Amino acid sequence: MKLKTIPICIGLSLAMLGCGGGGSTGGGGADLGLYITDDLNTGFDHVWVKVEHVSLTGQFGQVTVFDDPAGVPVDLLSLHDSGGPLFLFLTGRAIPTQVFTSVQVTLDKDVVLFPTGATTGQNDVFDSSGPTSKTFDIPITGQRFSPGKQAMVLDFDLSQWTVANGIVTVPQSGLTKRDDHPSLHDLHRHHRGEYHGTISTLAGVAPDQTFTLKFGSGQVSVAVDSTTVIIDGNGGNPVLSNNQRVEVEGVVDPATQVLQAFKVRIDDADEDQEQDVLGTASNANSGAGTFDVSVDQARGFVPDEATAHVTTSSNTVFLSHHGIVLSATDFFALLGSETPQSVEVEGLYDAASNTIAAQRIHIETEGDDNDGVEIRGGVSSFDASAHTLAIAPTEWEGFLFQGLDPIQVTTQTGTHYRVGDADSTQDTFFAALTAGATVRAEGTFDSSARTLAATDLRIDTGGGGH
């Protein structure tokens, strides 16, 4: 059968790439960004592959663009919506100046296809594969790298692919090269990617900072600002620093080669042994501490099922959208709300039972129930008549904080007050407040005004919890 009407493109957005024939010698270089995209398919819901290696062959030999021996799992059909192809950035890499004549793309030999409506995938293999992988060789004509920001697209045309008896056959016309793609420079057509690496060359003052994220065989420049969700995966104060291991979510602008971060999660632990899934939660059982999640994106494994089971334990860390640590009770209450919750689950995946033992779960859905930030610190001043106070944070969650000035806290109709573990009225709360008292404040933070509009205020009296 044909994999009909599914042209798939791997776009190589080349910062400092010039196109043209003829010779080229020495000097300069190019910063190359690797993208993947897909087009509409009416016969399948998911097409899972693993991208392992991309290289260019030129007059001076072969140059590696992307390399991940474990492979990066990609559901090619997630890279398309009603508006057409979506692009996913894979990596950035410096490329020397020379004339290139071919591109090599290596995928894992296995392909998992989910026919329309199927909840279980069919495991197929590429024809003429090696023991573990399949390499496609794409001829290109005198591609010369020189200063300039341009793009190259590798087009996987699945309408040319066939599947028979578990073998996926790809003719030469099923993988071709284009100089550009008309949608590549529209950032609304870019799929949010997830990148794990190490911070270097950190600059700026929080919340507006930049750094280089180094990962695998490549790197990319990253920008964060007041809209970026900042999370310490271990529940500590989120502060960026060089040599820190982080996970960054966002999109890369081909024109600037900068990854605008929507989320940064700090985790100094080595995550090489972890797997994660991003999808919509369902079938939550708070008593058993379990739920299911649709496998919309995966890292560390290729799914055989459209939905995975999730188990939690007393060691599982639950995080709100902005990184506030939640209790298991509050987390499962969110899953039980009328709003479907998108979650990222990280942990250890057992293929035999199709189950992830969750070590960390982050609510991805934005909304009033799971947005906001939290600070904790001493009260430097307060105005009981205006119902405002200033807190010098010693702990914070959900945003980047830098500086010694206190944060101004305002209250509003509906703010919840507590003194210790006891609920309180506004008047009783401010009557109990003293300079130097330790207060927790949760709400919405305005980084430009350095104010927090509080939804919850609590005077710590030495007991109680969050």
Helices and strands as residue ranges (DSSP letters): E 7-15, E 30-37, E 44-58, E 61-75, G 76-78, E 80-81, E 84-85, E 87-95, E 99-108, E 110-115, E 122-126, E 133-144, E 150-157, G 158-160, E 162-164, E 167-169, G 172-174, E 175-178, G 187-189, E 193-205, E 208-215, E 218-224, E 229-232, E 245-253, E 258-266, E 275-285, E 290-294, E 297-299, E 307-311, E 317-319, E 325-326, H 328-335, E 342-350, E 355-363, E 373-383, E 388-397, E 407-410, E 416-419, E 422-424, H 426-432, E 438-446, E 451-459
